[in-house]
Amino acid sequence: MGIIRYRRMLRAAIAAVKEGREEALPMKNGTDPAALTGPVSNDALATGEDLAAATAESDAARRAACPWDAHV
């Protein structure tokens, strides 16, 4: 469900830019850009039942490998 919601938000943002309505974008309407977050961009396989821990570990490794500041 999160992926579907994110894709809808992305499509709405793309449409707003195409229509010249950049003020409709969250980062343009007074929202603090630092407060904007999206879904974790990562796929993880868990060997046990703790999928949340496996996702957190995989995301931390992915962020640590980024050449830019990717901390949350």
C-alpha positions as CSV (number, residue, x, y, z in Angstrom):
1,M,0.0,0.0,0.0
2,G,2.9,2.4,0.7
3,I,4.3,1.9,-2.8
4,I,1.0,2.7,-4.4
5,R,0.5,5.8,-2.3
6,Y,4.0,7.0,-3.1
7,R,3.5,6.5,-6.8
8,R,0.2,8.5,-6.6
9,M,2.1,11.3,-4.8
10,L,4.9,11.2,-7.4
11,R,2.4,11.3,-10.3
12,A,0.6,14.2,-8.8
13,A,3.9,16.1,-8.3
14,I,4.9,15.4,-11.9
15,A,1.5,16.6,-13.2
16,A,1.7,19.8,-11.0
17,V,5.1,20.6,-12.5
18,K,3.9,19.9,-16.1
19,E,1.0,22.2,-15.4
20,G,3.2,25.0,-14.0
21,R,1.9,24.6,-10.5
22,E,5.2,24.2,-8.6
23,E,3.6,25.8,-5.6
24,A,1.6,22.6,-5.2
25,L,4.8,20.7,-4.4
26,P,5.3,19.9,-0.7
27,M,8.7,21.6,-0.6
28,K,7.3,24.8,-2.3
29,N,4.3,25.5,-0.1
30,G,5.9,26.3,3.2
31,T,6.7,22.8,4.3
32,D,10.1,22.3,5.7
33,P,11.9,20.1,3.2
34,A,13.7,18.3,6.1
35,A,10.3,17.1,7.3
36,L,9.6,15.4,4.0
37,T,10.3,11.6,4.0
38,G,9.4,8.8,1.7
39,P,9.4,5.1,2.0
40,V,12.6,3.2,2.7
41,S,14.1,2.6,-0.7
42,N,15.5,-0.9,-0.1
43,D,14.7,-4.5,-0.4
44,A,15.9,-6.8,2.3
45,L,15.7,-10.6,2.8
46,A,15.4,-11.8,6.4
47,T,16.7,-15.2,7.5
48,G,14.5,-15.1,10.6
49,E,11.2,-13.5,11.5
50,D,12.5,-10.0,12.3
51,L,11.9,-8.3,8.9
52,A,12.1,-4.8,10.6
53,A,15.6,-5.5,11.8
54,A,16.7,-6.9,8.5
55,T,15.3,-3.8,6.7
56,A,17.0,-1.4,9.2
57,E,20.4,-3.2,8.8
58,S,20.1,-3.2,5.0
59,D,19.1,0.5,4.9
60,A,21.9,1.5,7.2
61,A,24.4,-0.4,5.0
62,R,23.0,1.2,1.8
63,R,23.2,4.7,3.4
64,A,26.7,4.2,4.6
65,A,27.8,3.3,1.1
66,C,26.4,6.5,-0.4
67,P,29.0,9.1,-1.5
68,W,26.7,11.9,-0.1
69,D,25.4,12.5,3.4
70,A,22.5,10.1,3.5
71,H,21.8,10.0,7.2
72,V,18.3,10.2,8.5
